[in-house]
Amino acid sequence: MTRREWMLATGVGVSAGAAGLLLEPEKGTSMRMTAVEKLFVKSPGHAGEVAGHAESLLERIQVQPGWRYLDVGCGVGATARSVAETRPLSVVGVDIDPDQIKAARASGSLSNLQFQVMNATGLEFGDEEFDIVATSKTTHHIPSYERALVEMVRVLRPGGYLIYTDLTVPDWLAAVGRRLLPVMGFPSEGALDTFAAEAGLSQVFRSRSFVQLDKIWQKR
Ligand SMILES: C[S@@+](CC[C@H](N)C(=O)[O-])C[C@H]1O[C@@H](n2cnc3c(N)ncnc32)[C@H](O)[C@@H]1O
């Protein structure tokens, strides 16, 4: 991730003159999402890169035909679509933003792919419905991201996999205090590990590059 991506993703630089208005996070939703970031995540280059990254994580799992795959915070659906096109899985992408879901649906229909407007903090699925739950660059947008993670684990069956990718802050920075800068409310790896232990998740893969953390956990 470049410094520019980091600034766009986090909204750092919000106070930078006239651009501040454009970068103001949207109000009235349970997310932190800037107008500029919306444009950025919709760009084909970014969508392709994200889908490729998600595919590389999925390759670490021995996926079985017919498994149900949920993408939480799917955005314009590039990853969900790529997974549905390349694997015999039943794929659902959910996002809180109706515009993103509209764009995802507009890319064409597939028999094994659905998109739904839905808040990650209240997933409208039954317990243990999915074999894989994936989320990419989404939890840091959700003020109550812990609630979203609880929901992701709830809808995952025992033995299923939670594939997590997001921007995180180092543990020491999270410890300094969340109030100094909004980014301090981001997940930290320590907080995620504590959550995982309490939620009955075993780590099967971990990778970090700059501020991006990838984890795959298996639900016990
Ligand atoms: C940076 S985009 C990431 C999109 C895609 N997963 C990717 O990796 O490119 C974050 C997405 O999370 C969605 N989002 C934010 N808060 C959410 C929530 N509470 N529930 C569901 N989706 C949410 C946003 O609408 C946005 O599409």
The ligand as an ORCA input file, in Angstrom:
! r2SCAN-3c Opt
* xyz 0 1
  C     -12.670      0.281      1.246
  S     -14.160     -0.483      0.746
  C     -13.594     -2.134      0.467
  C     -14.357     -2.809     -0.602
  C     -13.804     -4.167     -0.998
  N     -13.982     -5.148      0.057
  C     -12.340     -4.042     -1.345
  O     -11.515     -4.672     -0.678
  O     -12.040     -3.306     -2.286
  C     -15.044     -0.676      2.263
  C     -16.445     -1.169      2.036
  O     -17.031     -1.436      3.295
  C     -18.383     -1.054      3.222
  N     -18.889     -0.894      4.584
  C     -18.570      0.070      5.464
  N     -19.254     -0.089      6.602
  C     -20.010     -1.203      6.447
  C     -20.924     -1.887      7.265
  N     -21.222     -1.459      8.501
  N     -21.512     -2.989      6.794
  C     -21.250     -3.435      5.539
  N     -20.389     -2.822      4.711
  C     -19.778     -1.717      5.150
  C     -18.348      0.219      2.403
  O     -19.608      0.571      1.876
  C     -17.336     -0.139      1.345
  O     -17.921     -0.690      0.201
*
